[in-house]
Amino acid sequence: MTGAMIGMLVTALCAVGVLVLVAVERRPEGGWVAWVRGSVQAWRSDELAAAKLRPTAPVARDTPIEDLFTLGETAEPAYTRPEELRSRFELAREQARLLRR
């Protein structure tokens, strides 16, 4: 029972240590206090109002079907053939066998 409690305590301390390292690594320019203060002010202000975030209507235009075929690269096929998949699986199996040895 005591070992489990100590294990949980060590695990919690490790998690807190990782969070502290991430917080130090990703520290904003003005510091965390200034970042939180600015975030709270933006949250309470009207700049995030839903009316301002509504998307505009999309622009629709007629396009001939032939133009769709010119959008992608024509050098590579749009699908993978079974032979290519089989060769990739065989290569992966061989690499796995070599790593296992």
C-alpha positions as protocol buffer text, in pm:
chain_id: "A"
residue {
  index: 1
  type: MET
  ca { x: 0 y: 0 z: 0 }
}
residue {
  index: 2
  type: THR
  ca { x: 278 y: 239 z: 89 }
}
residue {
  index: 3
  type: GLY
  ca { x: 466 y: 151 z: -230 }
}
residue {
  index: 4
  type: ALA
  ca { x: 161 y: 236 z: -441 }
}
residue {
  index: 5
  type: MET
  ca { x: 123 y: 572 z: -270 }
}
residue {
  index: 6
  type: ILE
  ca { x: 490 y: 652 z: -323 }
}
residue {
  index: 7
  type: GLY
  ca { x: 460 y: 544 z: -687 }
}
residue {
  index: 8
  type: MET
  ca { x: 161 y: 770 z: -738 }
}
residue {
  index: 9
  type: LEU
  ca { x: 343 y: 1060 z: -575 }
}
residue {
  index: 10
  type: VAL
  ca { x: 651 y: 1010 z: -793 }
}
residue {
  index: 11
  type: THR
  ca { x: 433 y: 986 z: -1104 }
}
residue {
  index: 12
  type: ALA
  ca { x: 247 y: 1306 z: -1014 }
}
residue {
  index: 13
  type: LEU
  ca { x: 576 y: 1489 z: -951 }
}
residue {
  index: 14
  type: CYS
  ca { x: 711 y: 1371 z: -1289 }
}
residue {
  index: 15
  type: ALA
  ca { x: 396 y: 1495 z: -1463 }
}
residue {
  index: 16
  type: VAL
  ca { x: 422 y: 1833 z: -1292 }
}
residue {
  index: 17
  type: GLY
  ca { x: 788 y: 1852 z: -1390 }
}
residue {
  index: 18
  type: VAL
  ca { x: 706 y: 1785 z: -1755 }
}
residue {
  index: 19
  type: LEU
  ca { x: 434 y: 2051 z: -1748 }
}
residue {
  index: 20
  type: VAL
  ca { x: 674 y: 2303 z: -1596 }
}
residue {
  index: 21
  type: LEU
  ca { x: 934 y: 2228 z: -1864 }
}
residue {
  index: 22
  type: VAL
  ca { x: 675 y: 2277 z: -2139 }
}
residue {
  index: 23
  type: ALA
  ca { x: 553 y: 2600 z: -1979 }
}
residue {
  index: 24
  type: VAL
  ca { x: 908 y: 2736 z: -1958 }
}
residue {
  index: 25
  type: GLU
  ca { x: 986 y: 2632 z: -2315 }
}
residue {
  index: 26
  type: ARG
  ca { x: 672 y: 2792 z: -2462 }
}
residue {
  index: 27
  type: ARG
  ca { x: 672 y: 3109 z: -2251 }
}
residue {
  index: 28
  type: PRO
  ca { x: 514 y: 3408 z: -2434 }
}
residue {
  index: 29
  type: GLU
  ca { x: 715 y: 3729 z: -2482 }
}
residue {
  index: 30
  type: GLY
  ca { x: 546 y: 3928 z: -2207 }
}
residue {
  index: 31
  type: GLY
  ca { x: 523 y: 3635 z: -1967 }
}
residue {
  index: 32
  type: TRP
  ca { x: 235 y: 3416 z: -1864 }
}
residue {
  index: 33
  type: VAL
  ca { x: 64 y: 3680 z: -1647 }
}
residue {
  index: 34
  type: ALA
  ca { x: 45 y: 3928 z: -1935 }
}
residue {
  index: 35
  type: TRP
  ca { x: -75 y: 3655 z: -2171 }
}
residue {
  index: 36
  type: VAL
  ca { x: -355 y: 3547 z: -1933 }
}
residue {
  index: 37
  type: ARG
  ca { x: -451 y: 3912 z: -1870 }
}
residue {
  index: 38
  type: GLY
  ca { x: -474 y: 3980 z: -2245 }
}
residue {
  index: 39
  type: SER
  ca { x: -668 y: 3661 z: -2305 }
}
residue {
  index: 40
  type: VAL
  ca { x: -922 y: 3746 z: -2035 }
}
residue {
  index: 41
  type: GLN
  ca { x: -962 y: 4100 z: -2171 }
}
residue {
  index: 42
  type: ALA
  ca { x: -1018 y: 3964 z: -2524 }
}
residue {
  index: 43
  type: TRP
  ca { x: -1266 y: 3710 z: -2390 }
}
residue {
  index: 44
  type: ARG
  ca { x: -1465 y: 3976 z: -2205 }
}
residue {
  index: 45
  type: SER
  ca { x: -1449 y: 4232 z: -2486 }
}
residue {
  index: 46
  type: ASP
  ca { x: -1665 y: 4248 z: -2793 }
}
residue {
  index: 47
  type: GLU
  ca { x: -1386 y: 4159 z: -3036 }
}
residue {
  index: 48
  type: LEU
  ca { x: -1485 y: 3794 z: -3024 }
}
residue {
  index: 49
  type: ALA
  ca { x: -1854 y: 3857 z: -3085 }
}
residue {
  index: 50
  type: ALA
  ca { x: -2030 y: 3590 z: -3288 }
}
residue {
  index: 51
  type: ALA
  ca { x: -2164 y: 3845 z: -3536 }
}
residue {
  index: 52
  type: LYS
  ca { x: -1812 y: 3936 z: -3644 }
}
residue {
  index: 53
  type: LEU
  ca { x: -1711 y: 3574 z: -3689 }
}
residue {
  index: 54
  type: ARG
  ca { x: -1984 y: 3477 z: -3936 }
}
residue {
  index: 55
  type: PRO
  ca { x: -1839 y: 3351 z: -4261 }
}
residue {
  index: 56
  type: THR
  ca { x: -1908 y: 3532 z: -4584 }
}
residue {
  index: 57
  type: ALA
  ca { x: -2101 y: 3369 z: -4863 }
}
residue {
  index: 58
  type: PRO
  ca { x: -1885 y: 3154 z: -5089 }
}
residue {
  index: 59
  type: VAL
  ca { x: -1821 y: 3265 z: -5442 }
}
residue {
  index: 60
  type: ALA
  ca { x: -1953 y: 3005 z: -5683 }
}
residue {
  index: 61
  type: ARG
  ca { x: -1860 y: 2992 z: -6045 }
}
residue {
  index: 62
  type: ASP
  ca { x: -1923 y: 2748 z: -6325 }
}
residue {
  index: 63
  type: THR
  ca { x: -1621 y: 2546 z: -6429 }
}
residue {
  index: 64
  type: PRO
  ca { x: -1602 y: 2303 z: -6715 }
}
residue {
  index: 65
  type: ILE
  ca { x: -1535 y: 1942 z: -6618 }
}
residue {
  index: 66
  type: GLU
  ca { x: -1215 y: 1943 z: -6824 }
}
residue {
  index: 67
  type: ASP
  ca { x: -1060 y: 2200 z: -6590 }
}
residue {
  index: 68
  type: LEU
  ca { x: -1087 y: 1956 z: -6300 }
}
residue {
  index: 69
  type: PHE
  ca { x: -839 y: 1722 z: -6467 }
}
residue {
  index: 70
  type: THR
  ca { x: -577 y: 1996 z: -6491 }
}
residue {
  index: 71
  type: LEU
  ca { x: -576 y: 2068 z: -6116 }
}
residue {
  index: 72
  type: GLY
  ca { x: -366 y: 1770 z: -6009 }
}
residue {
  index: 73
  type: GLU
  ca { x: -33 y: 1636 z: -6115 }
}
residue {
  index: 74
  type: THR
  ca { x: -56 y: 1406 z: -6411 }
}
residue {
  index: 75
  type: ALA
  ca { x: 284 y: 1244 z: -6364 }
}
residue {
  index: 76
  type: GLU
  ca { x: 159 y: 1024 z: -6081 }
}
residue {
  index: 77
  type: PRO
  ca { x: -155 y: 810 z: -6085 }
}
residue {
  index: 78
  type: ALA
  ca { x: -439 y: 891 z: -5851 }
}
residue {
  index: 79
  type: TYR
  ca { x: -442 y: 543 z: -5701 }
}
residue {
  index: 80
  type: THR
  ca { x: -202 y: 276 z: -5584 }
}
residue {
  index: 81
  type: ARG
  ca { x: -193 y: -50 z: -5771 }
}
residue {
  index: 82
  type: PRO
  ca { x: -204 y: -380 z: -5579 }
}
residue {
  index: 83
  type: GLU
  ca { x: 146 y: -467 z: -5700 }
}
residue {
  index: 84
  type: GLU
  ca { x: 285 y: -150 z: -5540 }
}
residue {
  index: 85
  type: LEU
  ca { x: 112 y: -228 z: -5211 }
}
residue {
  index: 86
  type: ARG
  ca { x: 239 y: -584 z: -5217 }
}
residue {
  index: 87
  type: SER
  ca { x: 596 y: -468 z: -5278 }
}
residue {
  index: 88
  type: ARG
  ca { x: 574 y: -214 z: -4993 }
}
residue {
  index: 89
  type: PHE
  ca { x: 442 y: -481 z: -4755 }
}
residue {
  index: 90
  type: GLU
  ca { x: 719 y: -720 z: -4858 }
}
residue {
  index: 91
  type: LEU
  ca { x: 981 y: -450 z: -4800 }
}
residue {
  index: 92
  type: ALA
  ca { x: 836 y: -376 z: -4456 }
}
residue {
  index: 93
  type: ARG
  ca { x: 838 y: -747 z: -4367 }
}
residue {
  index: 94
  type: GLU
  ca { x: 1200 y: -782 z: -4473 }
}
residue {
  index: 95
  type: GLN
  ca { x: 1301 y: -480 z: -4267 }
}
residue {
  index: 96
  type: ALA
  ca { x: 1112 y: -615 z: -3966 }
}
residue {
  index: 97
  type: ARG
  ca { x: 1288 y: -953 z: -4001 }
}
residue {
  index: 98
  type: LEU
  ca { x: 1626 y: -781 z: -4018 }
}
residue {
  index: 99
  type: LEU
  ca { x: 1551 y: -572 z: -3710 }
}
residue {
  index: 100
  type: ARG
  ca { x: 1439 y: -877 z: -3516 }
}
residue {
  index: 101
  type: ARG
  ca { x: 1773 y: -1054 z: -3572 }
}
